[in-house]
């Protein structure tokens, strides 16, 4: 399938306070788009390849963001104590974002059945394709941040934009475990507008699981 949007931001992990996008869509962002269109607990998506359909163009914004992250402990306290409030005005900072504009990508993925699944893989592939053809989705797909909504369509015959670049270490996937989140990575290379994604990422030394909730 193909996806396009006026803007996209696939934030590099080394930039924490202000966002700087990779020049290419990440596998985790591609998986998020597919799950927004069609998701079932019986399977997961395995991203195989992403093709860049338009040349890289950059844009810069200054945005108002809150500087704190809500935790599950804070949410539980707010649920039991009506006096607990979060003041966004008092916790707001202006931050810069360097993002992409006028983007389009073609995503190649496969369905991976979970152990408890009894139906054949073809059933879920066909359901996904029908939803793409109809333009149906469970939630609005977005590219990197929720403000950057995306549209999608079945694949076309458009050729990838011929761009070569070594993108460096890129997030492959996130494993959710009882003890926290574990991040897996891969060495990303854009070859003539095509980025091949390995079936499995690797956990980098020192990249321990992170515990705690996210806002």
C-alpha positions as CSV (number, residue, x, y, z in Angstrom):
1,X,0.0,0.0,0.0
2,X,1.0,3.7,-0.3
3,X,0.7,6.5,2.1
4,X,1.2,10.3,1.7
5,X,1.0,13.4,3.7
6,X,1.8,17.1,3.6
7,X,4.2,16.7,6.6
8,X,6.0,13.9,8.4
9,X,8.4,13.7,11.3
10,X,10.3,10.4,12.1
11,X,12.3,11.6,15.1
12,X,15.9,10.5,15.4
13,X,16.5,9.0,18.9
14,X,19.6,11.1,19.7
15,X,17.4,14.3,19.7
16,X,15.4,14.4,22.9
17,X,14.3,18.0,23.5
18,X,13.8,19.2,19.9
19,X,12.7,16.9,17.1
20,X,14.9,16.2,14.0
21,X,13.4,13.8,11.5
22,X,15.1,10.9,9.7
23,X,14.9,11.7,5.9
24,X,13.0,8.4,5.5
25,X,10.0,6.7,7.1
26,X,10.9,4.2,9.9
27,X,9.6,0.7,10.1
28,X,7.9,1.4,13.4
29,X,6.0,4.4,11.8
30,X,5.0,2.1,8.9
31,X,3.7,-0.5,11.3
32,X,1.7,2.2,13.0
33,X,0.0,3.2,9.7
34,X,-0.9,-0.4,9.0
35,X,-2.3,-1.0,12.4
36,X,-4.4,2.2,12.1
37,X,-6.0,0.7,9.0
38,X,-6.5,-2.9,10.2
39,X,-5.6,-4.5,13.5
40,X,-6.4,-7.9,15.1
41,X,-4.9,-9.6,18.1
42,X,-4.4,-12.7,16.0
43,X,-1.5,-11.3,14.0
44,X,1.2,-8.7,13.8
45,X,2.8,-6.9,10.8
46,X,6.4,-7.5,9.6
47,X,7.7,-4.6,7.6
48,X,9.9,-5.9,4.7
49,X,10.6,-2.8,2.5
50,X,9.8,0.9,2.3
51,X,10.1,2.9,-0.9
52,X,10.4,6.7,-1.1
53,X,8.1,8.0,-3.8
54,X,9.0,11.7,-3.6
55,X,12.2,13.6,-3.2
56,X,13.3,14.7,0.3
57,X,12.1,18.2,1.3
58,X,12.5,19.8,4.7
59,X,10.5,22.2,6.8
60,X,10.9,23.7,10.2
61,X,8.4,24.6,12.9
62,X,8.3,26.0,16.4
63,X,5.7,24.3,18.5
64,X,4.2,24.7,22.0
65,X,4.8,21.5,23.9
66,X,4.6,20.5,27.6
67,X,7.9,19.7,29.2
68,X,6.6,17.0,31.6
69,X,5.5,13.4,30.8
70,X,2.5,12.0,32.5
71,X,3.1,8.7,34.3
72,X,0.7,5.9,35.2
73,X,1.2,6.8,38.9
74,X,0.0,10.4,38.2
75,X,-3.0,9.1,36.3
76,X,-4.0,6.8,39.2
77,X,-3.6,9.6,41.7
78,X,-5.8,11.9,39.5
79,X,-8.5,9.2,39.3
80,X,-8.8,9.1,43.1
81,X,-8.1,12.7,44.0
82,X,-10.3,15.3,42.1
83,X,-8.0,18.1,43.3
84,X,-5.0,16.8,41.2
85,X,-4.8,18.9,38.0
86,X,-2.2,19.3,35.2
87,X,-1.6,22.9,34.2
88,X,-0.5,22.9,30.6
89,X,0.0,26.7,30.5
90,X,2.5,26.6,33.4
91,X,4.4,23.6,31.9
92,X,4.7,24.8,28.3
93,X,7.9,25.3,26.3
94,X,8.5,26.3,22.7
95,X,10.5,23.7,20.8
96,X,11.8,23.5,17.3
97,X,11.0,20.7,14.9
98,X,12.8,19.9,11.6
99,X,10.5,17.7,9.6
100,X,9.7,16.5,6.1
101,X,7.1,18.0,3.8
102,X,5.2,16.6,0.8
103,X,6.0,12.9,1.5
104,X,4.8,9.7,-0.1
105,X,5.9,6.1,0.6
106,X,5.1,2.6,-0.5
107,X,5.1,0.0,2.3
108,X,5.7,-3.7,1.8
109,X,4.7,-5.9,4.7
110,X,3.8,-9.4,5.7
111,X,1.4,-10.8,8.2
112,X,2.9,-12.8,11.1
113,X,0.3,-15.0,12.8
114,X,0.4,-15.4,16.6
115,X,0.5,-18.8,18.2
116,X,-3.2,-18.8,19.2
117,X,-4.5,-18.0,15.7
118,X,-6.5,-20.7,13.9
119,X,-7.5,-18.8,10.7
120,X,-5.2,-18.8,7.7
121,X,-2.9,-15.9,6.9
122,X,-4.7,-15.2,3.6
123,X,-7.9,-14.2,5.5
124,X,-6.2,-11.2,7.2
125,X,-4.3,-10.2,4.0
126,X,-7.6,-10.0,2.1
127,X,-9.4,-8.1,4.8
128,X,-6.5,-5.6,4.9
129,X,-6.6,-5.1,1.1
130,X,-10.3,-4.6,1.1
131,X,-10.0,-1.9,3.7
132,X,-7.3,-0.1,1.8
133,X,-9.4,-0.2,-1.4
134,X,-12.4,1.3,0.5
135,X,-10.3,3.9,2.4
136,X,-11.5,2.4,5.7
137,X,-9.4,2.6,8.9
138,X,-9.9,2.1,12.7
139,X,-8.1,5.4,13.5
140,X,-6.7,8.2,11.4
141,X,-3.1,7.2,10.2
142,X,-0.4,9.7,10.9
143,X,3.3,10.0,10.1
144,X,5.4,10.4,13.2
145,X,3.3,12.8,15.2
146,X,-0.5,12.9,15.4
147,X,-0.8,16.4,13.9
148,X,0.6,15.0,10.6
149,X,-2.4,13.0,9.3
150,X,-1.9,10.8,6.3
151,X,-4.0,9.4,3.5
152,X,-3.5,6.0,2.0
153,X,-4.3,4.1,-1.2
154,X,-3.5,0.7,-3.0
155,X,-0.1,0.5,-4.6
156,X,0.5,2.2,-7.9
157,X,3.1,1.8,-10.6
158,X,5.0,4.9,-9.5
159,X,8.8,4.3,-9.4
160,X,10.8,5.1,-6.2
161,X,12.6,8.5,-6.2
162,X,16.3,7.5,-6.9
163,X,18.0,8.7,-3.8
164,X,21.0,7.0,-2.0
165,X,21.9,7.7,1.6
166,X,23.3,5.9,4.6
167,X,20.7,6.7,7.3
168,X,22.6,5.2,10.3
169,X,21.0,3.4,13.2
170,X,17.2,3.3,13.0
171,X,14.5,2.0,15.3
172,X,13.3,-1.4,14.1
173,X,10.7,-2.3,16.6
174,X,9.7,-2.1,20.3
175,X,9.2,-5.2,22.4
176,X,6.7,-4.7,25.2
177,X,7.5,-6.9,28.2
178,X,6.3,-7.0,31.9
179,X,9.6,-5.4,33.0
180,X,9.4,-2.6,30.5
181,X,10.1,-1.7,26.8
182,X,13.0,-3.1,24.8
183,X,14.1,-1.3,21.7
184,X,15.5,-3.1,18.6
185,X,17.6,-1.4,15.9
186,X,19.1,-1.9,12.5
187,X,21.5,-0.2,10.2
188,X,19.4,1.7,7.6
189,X,20.5,2.3,4.0
190,X,18.5,4.0,1.3
191,X,19.4,2.5,-2.1
192,X,17.8,4.2,-5.1
193,X,14.9,5.2,-3.0
194,X,14.4,1.7,-1.4
195,X,15.1,0.8,2.2
196,X,15.2,-3.0,2.9
197,X,14.2,-3.9,6.5
198,X,15.6,-7.0,8.2
199,X,13.1,-9.4,9.6
200,X,14.6,-8.9,13.1
201,X,16.3,-6.0,14.7
202,X,19.1,-6.2,17.3
203,X,19.2,-4.9,20.9
204,X,22.2,-2.6,21.2
205,X,24.6,-3.0,24.2
206,X,23.5,-0.8,27.1
207,X,20.0,-0.3,25.7
208,X,18.2,-1.7,28.7
209,X,14.4,-2.0,29.0
210,X,12.7,1.2,30.1
211,X,10.0,0.9,32.8
212,X,7.2,3.2,33.7
213,X,4.2,4.5,31.8
214,X,4.1,7.0,28.9
215,X,1.7,9.9,28.5
